[in-house]
Amino acid sequence: MTAPFLSLAQIRNRLILTARAILRDHHSGPDGRCPICRTAACPVATAARNVLRTAEEVQQRSTATEPTESGRDDPQQAG
């Protein structure tokens, strides 16, 4: 399936799976360096961690229930 036919949850899940696969490939070796990038601070792994952290924050925000404030426009208040 292509992106226009995917739900937001499916896109989010694919981003998470891709970020996890990148972290598996760009893990630190015994010398503390990424075997692919050959650097200690792998920018690809850092970006993948940022994607995972952001996806987790968005999930937490969307599942959190916030108390609703009833205002003057609330139909149940009128009458």
N, C-alpha and C positions, 0 to 999 in steps of 0.2 A: 504494500500500500504506500501511496505517496502522502506527503505532508498535508495537503488540503483535506484529505479524508480522515485524518487522525484527530482524536480528541486531545484536549490539552493535557489530560492525564497520561495518555499514550506517549505524547511528545516528551513529557517530563520523565517518564519511565525509560524511554530510549536514551535520553541525555544521561540519566543515572547509570544505565548499563554501559554506555560508552565511556563514561568517566571511570568507572570501576575497572574496565578492561585496560584503559590507559595506565591506571595506577599499578595494575599487575605487570605491565610491560616496563614501566619506568620506576620500578622499585629500587631502593638503594642496595648496592652490592656490599660485600664485606668491607670494602674500603670507604664506604659512605657516599660513593658516587653513583650516579645513574649509569647503567651499562650502555644505554643508547645515546644519551646526550653527553656522557662523560664529564658531567659537572656535578658538584656537590649540591647546588641549589637548582634542581631541574625545573625550568619554567613550565614545561608541559605538565609535570606532576602537580605543580602549584596551581595551575589553571584547573586541573581535574578536581583537586581538593576544593577549590572555590566553587565549582559547579555543584559538587555534592553538598557543601555547606549551604549554598543558596537554595537548592532544591529542598533541603530539610527545613530551612526557615520558612519557605513558602508553604510547605505542607503543614507546619505547625500553626501558621497564621490562618490557613483556610479551615482547619479543624477546630480552632479555638472558638468558643461561643462568647460573644460579647453581649452584655446586657443591652437591651434596646431601651431607648428613652422615648417615652410617649410624649408627643407634643400636641399642639392645638390641631394639627392636621390629621390626627389619629381618628378614624371613624368611630372607634369604640368609645372615645372620650366624649363625643358629641351627644347631646340629648339629655 
